[in-house]
Amino acid sequence: MSHVNIPTFDKFMNPVIQALKQLGGSGTIEEINNTVIEIAKLSDEQLEILHDPEKGSQTEVEYRLAWARTYLKKYGVLENSSRGVWALTPKGRQLDQVNSRVVRRFVQNQKKKVKPAVIEEDELSATSVIQWFKNTPWFVNPIEIIRQLCDNGVNLLLRIRL
């Protein structure tokens, strides 16, 4: 038996977006999977490979499509509106495609749960705040940054010595 090549989960990200657009913005897992299979022109041979034959009947393609949906959800492009139903978010409706490397990096960095450093009240100067922003990784959620700033006092920004 020869080796059958199946696209990696990240290669399915853009076909998932295309499928949801063709389906009017939302669809069941089955509808999305079937549409992606058509878009990607997957062969019967590719579709027959089971992910883990000892644990169930899920195919490798279904498994990788599930990961593609999960990453796109974490990136803010998809939402799981109800059990088994996926939809494009407003952000997703504006996109024709994503850069899968950017999506993967974004999700992987979210997993690290990096917390920004706290600015101590006695360090409040324009220089220290600028340095804090420079040292805070770019992938930290802006809301977390604002929360950290607010934790140090409501008037924190007003008390910065310029």
Phi, psi and omega in degrees: 000132181275159180287131179258126182270125178242134179304146176291163184303324182289335176287344178272351185301308182292321173299327176296316178298314178300317180299314180296324176295318178295328181275006178088014175108345177208161179186164176284165178303316181297316179298316180296311181301313180298320180291319177297319180302319177293313182299314184278354180052051180285144181276163176300323180298318178294323185284343183274345184286124178276146179292305180218089186306332181285340184254347181166192186254009179293132180278163178297322178297314179299318179299313181290326176294324177297317178294322177299315178298318181298313180296319179294327176294313180296332178280347177094014182265329180238159171224150179262086190295327172203169185305120177081001180240129181241146181218154173287139173280173174306320177298317181294325179293335180277345184263146169263331179200167177236161171271109187298329177295320179294317179298312180301314181297317179301311182294318179296322178290328176295326180296331182288341178049053180287128178262135176291152177295150179270135176274121178283149185299327181281359179256014187283101171211161180302320181297315182292323179292317178298316179297320179300315179296322179295325183274349180275126182304146183297338186271002177290136181301127179303328179295323177295321178297313180297318179299317179298318179297316181292329178299336182267014175124139181298324183264023184308308183292330179288336184265003179293130179277115180272000000 
